Amino acid sequence: MQLNNYIGGKWQDAGEANYVPVTNPANGEELAQVRLSTTDDVNLAVAAAKEAQKKWALVPAPKRADYLYEIGRIMKEKKEHLAQVLTKEMGKVIEEGRGEVQEGIDMAFYMAGEGRRLFGQTTPSELADKFAMSVRAPIGVVGLITPWNFPVAIATWKSFPAIVSGNTFLWKPATLTPMMAYEMAKIFEQAELPAGVANIVFGSGSTVGTAMIEHPDVKVISFTGSTQTGRSVAELGGRHLKKVSLEMGGKNAVIVMDDADMGLAVEGILWSAFGTAGQRCTACSRVIVHKDVKEELETRLLEAMEHLTIGDGMDESVKIGPVINKQALEKIQSYVQIGKDDGATLLAGGEILSEGELSQGNYYAPTLFTNVARDSRIAQEEIFGPVVSLIEVSSLDEAIEVNNSVAFGLSSSIYSRDVNTVFKAQRDLDTGIVYINAGTTGAEIHLPFGGTKGTGNGHRDSGVAALDVYTEWKSIYVDFSGKLQRAQIDNL
């Protein structure tokens, strides 16, 4: 199967395009061939989106929302099919695949509800017989750049608020996981979304992404990916005066205090650290543990890790699937060696799994380090794999300090039964998301998603806050006095 661009409501002909294979990370099977688009392809998509946006912006927001309701209904109907496609191309276990598709369904219905809100503000004027209000206005054509680890959820976080706000968009999915974008394009077709509202252009970030950012008719860029790439996107977008929304890396920590429910903490750590094989921006890669319970936590974690099943995510009994490709395996292995060289103690894992059926895929053993220095590289840098570092502390204040000592600020978590402890923690932890007695993953679509410091640039995906990325505020003053009134002068 060849995956070609979806532009202006039509599937682009193959022509003389170049293609690269899409492979299943669980077994190396080729699933499809994806197009490597050119700048000309981007120009075609921008032109289609620009033309469609003129009419789309005039469609009443509740009517725009009706398309999202229909998209959500179709996604719900196709949930199992979508989950299986997702698991095959990305590798996460089928249970997680279903959960990710459900997140997209939830986002469709949530943002459809905004079609009857999109609230502005009315305020009193300082002058008589004058009315003042603000409204949200669409921006125009937006560019969406999404990662491979959540190939449908993150795309819906970005595209659905863009749609309901009256924008049209170009979406560049990750080349490693383009099949979900193809499936979503078919759903847009089935929902009869007007031609040109949604446009999908496959290809590399260096070609397609750069062309999107540099195109003068693309007014907004929303990017999720690595911090290094995000900096480049921000720099290039800034030169072109784009509004740029960035959601990037994380180095998330679970804090386990001495009064924690240890069984609950172990469950939360396992899910946060090893779900999606650690390939989440919200994955727990640090456990900051009070010295009085460190030994108990280590023992419980090691016992629980022995029961983790590893393999093809299509197997319902498997808990941890493969990582995305060989390059990811090599990166993870290099960090494990760095941890050893820096003096950390390896308690479990630390190796590529290549025996039997696992030899066909990209599998890494769930890995646990202890006695990790807070300033070591494995405690500071994002690994993006199933590797956890235990860091010992003596107090809540020290735990918060260690949590905040990294360059990222996406998600954090604390396990404690003390109400004073958790309220102080939720105030002082400098991350965009804080969990109490839960792991570092589990965001829900009706709250803002994003982080501080090296994780982002102040914008948020999901929740009502997402609308701020895809709308401009317009202030409107209506003077019905029949005479000239000068604000700040005639009201004195």
N, C-alpha and C positions, 0 to 999 in steps of 0.2 A: 504494500500500500504506500502510495506517495502522498505526503501531506503538502498541499499547496495553499497559498494565501487566500484569505477570504476578504475581498475588497468590494465595497459598494454593493453588497448583497449578492455577489457572484464569486464563484471559485475560479481563481486565476489558472489559466492554462499552464502546463508544464514548460512549454517553450524549450529554451536551451539552458534552463536553470541547473545549478549544481545541487546535489543532495548528499546528506550524510546519514548513516544508519542510526536508528533508535534501538537500543538494546535493553533487554530485561536484566537488571543487575543481580537477580537471583540465580540466573542460569546462563547468561550470555546470549540468549535467543534474540535474533533480530525481529523486531516488532513492526517496523515501518522505516520509510526513508523520508527525511524532512528536508524541505527546501532551504537553501542558503540564499536568502533574498539580497537584492542590491539596493543601492540608493534610489534607483528608478522605481523600484517596487514601493519604497517608502513614499516617494513623491505621488505615485498613483493613489495610495491609501489616504494620504493627507488631503489630496484634492477631493476624493469621494467624501471624506469626513467633513470637510469644510462646506461642501455644497449641501450635504444633508443637515448640517447643524442649523442652517438658516431657518428651515422649516421646523426642525425638531424643537427648537427653543420656543416656538409659538404654540406648540401642543400644550394644553393645560397640564400642569404637574400631576393631577389625579389620573389623567389619561395616560401619561407616561408611566405612572405607577402600575397601571393595568397590565402593561407588558411584563413588568417584573413579577407580578402575581402569576402570570402565565408561565414565565420562565421557571419560577419556583415550583409550580405544579408539575411541569415536565421533568424537572430535575428529581422531584420526589418519585415520580413514576419510573424513572430510569436509575434510581439510586444504586441498585445492586450492580447494574451494568457499568455505571460510572466508577464505582468503587473497585471493580475488578480491573478495569483499564488503568486506573490510578496505581493500584498495587503492582501490576505487571510492569509499568514503565518507570515507577519511582522506587518500589521495593518495600515500602512500609506494609505492615501486616494488614490483612483484609479488614480486621476490626477497626483499625485506625483509618483505613481508606473510607469505610462507611461513615466514620465520624467526620472526616474532612468534607465529604460530600454533603453531609447534614449541615455542616457549618455554612456551606454555600446556599443551601435551601433556606436556612434561617436568615441569612443576609438578604436574600431576595424578598422575603416577606417583611422583614424589618424595614428595609429601605423603601419598599412599596408603601408602607405606612407613612413615610415621610412625604409622600406625594400629596397628602392632605394636611401637611404641617409646613415644612420648610419655613419655620417661623422667622419673622423679622421682629422689629420692635416699634411700638408707637410711644412717643414721649411728648410731654407738654412743651410748647414753645414759650420762650421768654417774652414774646410779643403777642398782643391781642389779635384775634381773628387770623390766626396762623396755625397750621397743622404740620407736625413733624413726624416722620417715620423712616425706618430703614427696611430694605427688602434684600433678599438674596437674588443675585442675577447669575445666569450661566456665564462661563468664561469663554467657551468655544471648543476647540479641538484639544484633547488631552492625550498624552502619551503614557502608556502603562508598561513598565518593565518588571516582570515577575520572576521569582526563583524556581528552582526545580524541586525544592523539598515540600512545598505545599502548592502544587500546580493548579488547583482549582480554588481553594479557600481564599488565598491571597488575591487571586484575580477577581473574585467576587467582592472582596473588601474594597477594591479600587473601581471596578467597572460599574457596579450597581449604584453607588452614590453619584457617579458621573452621569449615568443615564437619567436618574430621577431628577437631577438638577438641570437637565436641558443641554448637556454637552454631548458631543460625539467623541469617539476614541479610537486610537490605534493601540493594539496590544501586542507586545513582543514577548512571547513566552520563552522560557529557557529552552535551549536547543536539546538538552538532555531529556526533557519531559514535555514534548509538544502535543502529545496525543489528547490530553485533556482540553487543550485549546481547540483542537479540531472537533471534539465532542461538544464543547460549548458553542462553537459556531453553528453546528447542526441544530442545537437547541434554540439559538437565536432565530435561525431560519424557521423552525417549526412554530415558534411563538409569533412569527410574522413581524418581528422587529423591523421597522423601516430600513430600507437599504441605506448603507453608509453610516448608520449610528454606531455599529460595531464593526471594526476592521481588524483582522488578525494578520500580522506579517511575521513569518518565521525567519530566523537567521541569527547571526552572531551579534553580540553586543557592540563589538568594534565597528561593524558596518551598519546594521539596522538601528541599534541603540543610538549611536552617534548621529546618524542621519535624522532620527526623530528629535533629538535634543537641539540640533542645529537648525532645524526647519523653522522658518519665521512664522508659519501658521500654526505651529503646535505651541500652545500657550502655557501648558502645565505638564510637568513630568513627575510621575509618581513611581518611585523605585524602591524595591526591596531586594537586598542582596548583601554582599560583603561590605565592610566599612571601607576597605581600600577602593573598591569600585565606586562606592557611594561618594567618596571624596571627589573622584574624577567627574562623576555626574554633576555634583554641586558646582564644581569649578567651571565646567563647560556650560552648564545651564546659567550660571551667574553672568558669564560673559555675554549671554544672549538675553539677559533680563527675564528668564523664565521663573515662574513659581515652581520650586522644586520641593517635593516631599520625599524624605528619606527614612527608611526603616532598615536598620543594618544589624550589626552583630550584637552578641551578648556574652557575658561571662557570669552566669547566674548562680546564685548560692542559696542553699537551704541551711538555715541556722537551726541547730538542735540544742535547746537549752536543757539544763539538768532536771527540769520538772516535766519534760516532754513525754507524751504518750509514745513510747519507743516503737511499738508495733506499727502505729499509724505513720510515724516518721519514716520507718523503713519502707513501707508501701509507697509513700509519696516520693521518696528518693529514687526507688527503682523505676517508677513510672516516668518521673521527670528526666532521669539520667539516661535510661536505656530505651524508652519509647522512641520510635522512628530511628532507632540505632544511634541516638544522640544527635541526629541531624535536624535539630530545631534551634531557632534563634533563642527560644526560651528554655532550652535544655539545662538541667542542673549539671554543672561541671565542677562545682565546689560544694563541699559540705563543711560548714563551720560548726564545730561541735564543742560543747563544754567539756573541759577536761575530766569532770567527774563521771561522765557517761561515755567517754570516747571508746573505751575498751568494749563496753557492752554493745555500742552501736556497730563497731567493726565486726564483732562476732555475729550479730544478727544479720548484717548486710551480707557477709560471706555465706552464711547458711541459706539466705534467700536467693542469692545469685546462683547457687548450685541448681536451683529448680527452673532457671530461665531456659526456655527452649529456643533454639536458633535454627533458621532455615528459610525456605521459600514462604513469603508472606501469604500466599494463597492457601496454605495449610492452616486450617482454623486452630490447630493446637500450638502453632508457633507464636512466640511472644516477641522475638526480635528478628527482623529481616536483615537484608544486606545493606551495606552502604552503597552510595550511588555508582562509584566506578573505581578502577584500579588506582587512579591518582589520589582518591580519597583514602584508600587503604595505605598508600605510601605516606601520606601526610600524617595520618594517625600514628603509624608506626614510628615515624620520626619524632613525634612528640613524646611517645612512650620512652624512647631512648633518651630524650632530653630530660625527662623526669628522673630516670635512673641516674644520669650523669650529675644531676643537681642534688642527689642525695635522698630523694624520696624513696619510700619503701613500697615495692610492688607486692600487693596482697593477692591479687587475682587477675587473670587475663593477660593482657600485654602481648597478644600474638594474633597474626592473621590465621584464620581457620581455613584449611585447604584439604581436609580429608573427606573421602567419599563424595557424596553429592555436593557438599559445600565447595569442592574444588572448582565447580563450574561457575560459581558466583563470587561476589565481593563481600566476604564475611569477616568481621572482626570480633574477637572475644570481648565480652563486657569486662571492663578493666577498672580496678580499684587501687588507688595509691593512698598511703597514709604517711604521716610525718612530713607533710608537704609544707615548705616555707611559703608564707603568705606572698612574698615578692618573687617567687620563682616563676619561670616562664609558663609552666603548666597551670599555675594558679592565676596567671595574668592574661594569657592569650587564648583566643577562641580556637578550640581544636576541631569542633564539629564532628564528633564521633562519640562512641560509648566509653568515655574515659572520665572518671570521677576522682577528685582529689580531696582528701580529708585534712582539714586544718584545725588544729587545737587552739582553743581560747579559754580564758579564765573568767570572763564576765560578759554581760550583755553589751556594755559599752565597747569592749574589745571586739565582740562579734560584729557590731554595727560598723566599727572602724574598718575591720577587714573586708566586710561586704562592700564598703564604699571605696576601697582602695584601688579598684580596677578602672580601666578607661571606659568601660561600658556601663549602661544603666537601664537595662530592659526590665528584668524580673528578679524578684527576691522572695524569700519565704522564711517563716519562722514557726517552729513548733514549741509551744509553751502552754501551760494551763493557767498562767498568771495574767490577769486582765491588765495590770499595770505594765507588765513586760510587753505584751503585744501592742498596746496603744503607743508606748514609747517607740517601739520598733516601726510600726506603720508610719509614724511621723518622721523618723530620722533616717530610714533606709532611702537612699537617693535613686530609686528606680521608678520607672513609669508604672510598673505593676507590682503590687505587694500581696502575697498570699499569707493567710494566717491558718496554721494547722492544715496546710495543703502544700503540694509541691509547687514548682515554678512554672508549670504549664496548666492550661485549662481556661484560657481567656474565653469570654462569651461576647457575642457580636454586638450587644447593645451597650457596651462600655468602650471607651477609647483604647486603642492598642498602639503602643509605641513606647519609646524610652528617652532617657536623658544622655548627656555626654556623647560618647562615641557611637551610641546606638541610633541617634536620630538628630533632626534639626528643628524639633519643636512641633512638627505636624503629627497627626494621628490617623491611623486607619481605623475603621469600624466605629460604631456608635454615631451619635449626632455630630461629634467632632470631625468625622470624615467629610462632612458637607463643607467645612471651611476650606478644604483643599480644592474643591471643584466649584466653588461659588465666589463671587465678588460681592462685597457689601456696597449697596447703593443707598445713599441718603436722599430723601425727598422732602422738600418743603413746599407747602401749599399755602399761599397768602391770599385770603379772601377778604381783606380789609378794603380793597379798592384804592389803596394809597401806598406810596413808598414807605416801607418800614426798614430801618437799618438796625440789624442785630448789634448788640454791645454799645449802641449809641442812643437810639430812640427809646430804649427801655429804662434809661437812667432817670 
